[in-house]
Amino acid sequence: MSEKDFLARRFEEHRPHLRAVAYRMLGSLSEAEDAVQEAWFKLSRSDVSGVENLGGWLTTVVGRVCLDMLRSRATRREEPLEDGEGRVRLPDPVISGPGGLEPEQEILLADSVGLALMIVLQTLGPAERLAFVLHDMFAVPFDEIAPVLGRTPASTRQLASRARRRVQDASPATDTDPAERRTVVDAFLTAARGGDLEALVAVLDPEIVARSDGGTLLPSALRRGAAEIAAQAITFARIAEAARPVLVNGTPGVVAIADGRVMSVMSFTVRDGKVTALDILVDPERLARIDVEALGL
């Protein structure tokens, strides 16, 4: 085996972990793959004979690549989750069949990285996000993160601490029992299919937030409050009729399928038996990448 082949084999051993790092940083599955591939290019051009911890070295390389990608995104992508005109951008969901996650998905979503947490991560600035993701999620020491950011370890620690507070303050508490959450999702779908406005309001938290991401060509929206969201019952009825149960980032959700294509993905945040957040992806470009057959639906 040549030295390059040996290095490639070692890189492949770390690839699932590196994808997990990049996904948390970028919120995009395709961009995460690009970041991991860039890490391979850097590895193949580097002398790592003196590197004792190749996994740690690759983790910081991917972190640096992701940091550069976050800083160079187009203006629309650099804007916060909700812009002044009400447009929203949701992270890419990780979809799996209702039976459970595939082994690669389990690595990708370790530490319960639900869509709600991914949304919170997306609100952090690039430097905060790097410090928090690498240290809090992957236990990278601050003295290894600091050079990536061009900061001191102490400054990097403060950055991660600030990010941690923001994540804790913004992360919604959720019910932990998957069966109970699925029961709430089913109740939502039943009410939507029947056009039962009263039943729909009953399953929604009064302060619910609903986000819809239609991509660049379709209008996106953010709505608040059970009454306003339930008023969209006709829209939900169309989705509910075509809904199939899936896991969205490891938690109960649904996809709406028509003519063999995914038309929408819905992720539910549930607390105390009520839907507190509803995130709907209707971006045709991203939905087209979902393999229906792979989901077993």
C-alpha positions in Angstrom: 0.0 0.0 0.0 1.4 3.4 -1.0 1.7 6.2 1.5 -1.1 8.1 -0.2 -3.4 5.1 -0.1 -2.6 4.7 3.6 -3.4 8.3 4.2 -6.6 8.1 2.3 -7.7 5.1 4.3 -7.0 6.9 7.6 -8.9 9.9 6.3 -12.0 7.8 5.4 -12.0 6.5 9.0 -12.4 10.1 10.2 -14.9 11.2 7.4 -18.1 10.6 9.4 -16.8 12.6 12.3 -15.7 15.4 10.0 -19.1 15.6 8.3 -20.7 15.9 11.8 -18.4 18.9 12.6 -19.1 20.6 9.2 -22.8 20.0 9.4 -23.0 21.8 12.7 -20.9 24.6 11.4 -22.7 25.1 8.1 -26.2 23.8 8.5 -25.9 22.5 4.9 -25.3 18.8 4.0 -23.9 19.6 0.6 -21.6 22.3 1.9 -20.5 20.0 4.7 -19.4 17.5 2.1 -17.5 20.2 0.3 -15.7 21.2 3.5 -14.7 17.6 4.2 -13.4 17.2 0.7 -11.4 20.4 1.1 -9.9 19.0 4.2 -8.8 15.9 2.2 -7.1 18.2 -0.3 -5.2 20.0 2.4 -4.2 16.7 4.0 -3.0 15.2 0.7 -0.8 18.3 0.3 0.6 18.4 3.8 3.4 16.7 5.6 1.6 15.1 8.6 4.4 12.7 9.6 4.8 14.6 12.9 1.1 14.8 13.7 0.3 12.6 16.6 -3.5 13.1 16.6 -4.6 13.1 13.0 -8.3 13.2 14.0 -7.7 16.4 16.0 -5.6 17.9 13.2 -8.4 17.2 10.7 -11.1 18.6 13.0 -9.4 21.9 13.2 -8.7 21.9 9.5 -12.4 21.4 8.8 -13.2 24.0 11.4 -11.0 26.5 9.5 -12.5 25.6 6.1 -16.1 26.1 7.5 -15.1 29.4 9.1 -13.9 30.6 5.7 -17.1 29.4 4.1 -19.3 31.1 6.6 -17.5 34.4 6.1 -17.7 34.2 2.4 -21.3 33.2 1.9 -23.4 35.4 -0.3 -25.2 38.3 1.3 -28.5 36.5 1.7 -26.8 33.6 3.4 -25.0 35.9 5.8 -28.2 37.4 7.0 -29.8 36.1 10.2 -32.3 33.3 10.3 -35.1 35.9 9.8 -34.4 39.0 7.8 -36.2 42.3 7.8 -38.7 41.1 5.2 -39.7 38.0 7.1 -37.7 35.6 4.9 -36.2 32.6 6.7 -33.6 30.0 5.9 -33.8 26.7 7.7 -30.8 24.3 8.0 -30.8 21.2 5.9 -32.8 18.5 7.7 -31.5 14.9 8.1 -34.3 12.7 7.0 -34.6 9.0 8.0 -37.4 6.4 7.9 -39.6 6.1 10.9 -37.8 2.9 12.0 -34.7 4.8 13.1 -31.4 6.3 12.0 -28.8 4.7 9.8 -25.3 4.3 11.4 -23.9 7.3 9.5 -26.9 9.4 10.5 -26.3 8.4 14.2 -22.8 9.8 14.0 -24.0 12.9 12.1 -26.6 13.6 14.7 -24.8 12.6 17.9 -25.5 14.7 20.9 -29.1 15.1 19.9 -28.6 17.7 17.2 -32.2 18.3 16.4 -33.3 20.9 13.8 -34.3 23.3 16.7 -30.7 23.3 17.9 -29.3 23.7 14.4 -31.5 26.7 14.0 -30.1 28.2 17.2 -26.5 27.5 16.0 -27.3 29.3 12.8 -27.9 32.5 14.7 -24.4 32.6 16.1 -21.6 34.6 14.4 -19.0 32.5 12.6 -16.3 32.9 15.3 -18.8 32.1 18.1 -20.1 29.1 16.2 -16.6 27.7 15.7 -15.6 28.1 19.3 -18.9 26.5 20.6 -19.1 23.7 18.1 -15.4 22.6 18.4 -15.2 22.9 22.1 -18.6 22.1 23.5 -19.6 19.5 20.9 -16.3 18.0 20.1 -14.1 18.7 23.1 -11.4 20.4 21.1 -9.1 22.4 23.6 -9.2 26.1 23.4 -5.5 26.3 22.8 -6.1 24.4 19.5 -9.1 26.5 18.5 -7.4 29.9 19.2 -5.0 29.8 16.3 -7.8 29.1 13.9 -9.6 32.3 15.1 -6.4 34.3 15.5 -7.2 34.8 19.2 -5.8 33.9 22.5 -7.1 30.8 24.3 -8.6 33.1 27.0 -10.4 35.2 24.4 -11.6 32.0 22.6 -12.9 30.6 25.9 -14.9 33.8 26.4 -16.3 33.5 22.9 -17.4 30.0 23.6 -18.9 31.0 26.9 -21.0 33.8 25.2 -22.1 31.4 22.5 -23.1 28.8 25.2 -25.3 31.3 27.0 -27.0 32.2 23.8 -27.6 28.6 22.9 -28.9 27.8 26.3 -31.2 30.8 26.3 -32.6 30.2 22.8 -32.7 26.4 22.7 -36.3 25.2 23.3 -37.0 22.6 25.9 -38.6 19.6 24.4 -40.5 16.4 25.6 -38.0 13.5 25.5 -40.3 10.6 24.9 -40.4 9.9 21.1 -43.8 8.0 21.4 -45.4 11.0 23.1 -44.0 13.4 20.5 -45.3 11.2 17.7 -48.7 11.2 19.4 -48.8 15.0 19.3 -47.6 15.1 15.6 -50.4 12.6 14.8 -53.0 14.7 16.6 -51.8 17.7 14.6 -52.2 15.8 11.3 -55.6 14.5 12.2 -56.9 18.0 13.0 -55.3 19.4 9.8 -56.8 16.6 7.6 -60.2 17.2 9.0 -60.0 21.0 8.9 -60.8 21.0 12.6 -59.6 24.5 13.6 -60.5 24.0 17.3 -58.6 20.7 17.5 -55.6 22.3 15.7 -55.5 25.2 18.1 -55.7 22.8 21.0 -52.5 21.0 20.0 -50.5 24.2 19.4 -48.8 26.1 22.1 -50.2 29.7 22.3 -46.8 31.1 21.6 -45.9 28.7 18.8 -43.5 29.9 16.1 -43.9 28.5 12.6 -41.1 29.0 10.0 -41.4 28.2 6.3 -38.4 28.2 4.0 -39.3 28.2 0.3 -35.8 28.8 -1.1 -34.8 31.5 -3.5 -37.9 31.2 -5.8 -40.7 30.8 -3.3 -41.8 33.1 -0.5 -40.7 32.3 3.0 -42.5 33.2 6.1 -42.4 33.4 9.9 -45.7 33.3 11.8 -46.3 33.4 15.6 -49.3 32.4 17.7 -51.6 29.4 17.7 -54.6 31.3 16.2 -52.6 32.8 13.2 -50.9 29.4 12.5 -54.1 27.4 12.8 -55.7 29.9 10.3 -53.4 28.2 7.7 -55.4 25.0 8.2 -56.2 24.6 4.5 -52.5 24.7 3.7 -51.8 22.2 6.4 -54.6 20.0 5.2 -53.0 19.6 1.8 -49.7 18.7 3.4 -51.3 16.4 5.9 -53.2 14.4 3.2 -49.8 13.5 1.6 -47.9 13.2 4.9 -45.7 10.2 5.7 -44.1 9.7 9.2 -40.3 10.1 9.3 -37.6 11.2 11.6 -36.3 14.7 11.1 -32.9 15.0 12.7 -33.8 12.1 14.9 -37.2 13.4 16.1 -40.8 12.7 14.9 -41.7 14.7 11.7 -43.4 14.2 8.4 -42.7 14.5 4.7 -45.4 15.2 2.2 -44.9 13.1 -1.0 -46.7 13.5 -4.3 -46.0 11.7 -7.5 -42.9 10.1 -5.9 -41.4 13.5 -5.0 -41.0 15.1 -1.6 -43.1 18.3 -1.6 -42.3 19.4 2.0 -40.6 18.4 5.2 -42.1 19.3 8.6 -40.2 19.3 11.9 -42.1 19.6 15.2 -40.8 20.9 18.5 -43.0 19.5 21.3 -43.1 20.5 24.9 -45.7 19.5 27.5 -47.8 17.8 24.8 -48.0 21.0 22.6 -46.3 22.0 19.4 -44.1 24.9 20.3 -42.3 25.3 17.0 -43.1 24.1 13.5 -40.4 24.3 10.8 -41.4 23.6 7.2 -39.0 23.2 4.3 -40.6 23.7 0.9 -37.5 24.7 -1.0 -37.8 22.6 -4.2 -34.0 22.6 -4.8 -33.2 21.0 -1.5 -36.2 18.8 -1.4 -35.2 17.3 -4.8 -32.0 15.9 -3.1 -34.1 13.7 -0.8 -34.1 10.1 -1.9 -37.7 8.8 -1.3 -36.8 5.2 -2.0 -33.9 5.3 0.5 -36.5 6.3 3.2 -38.5 3.1 2.5 -41.7 5.1 2.0 
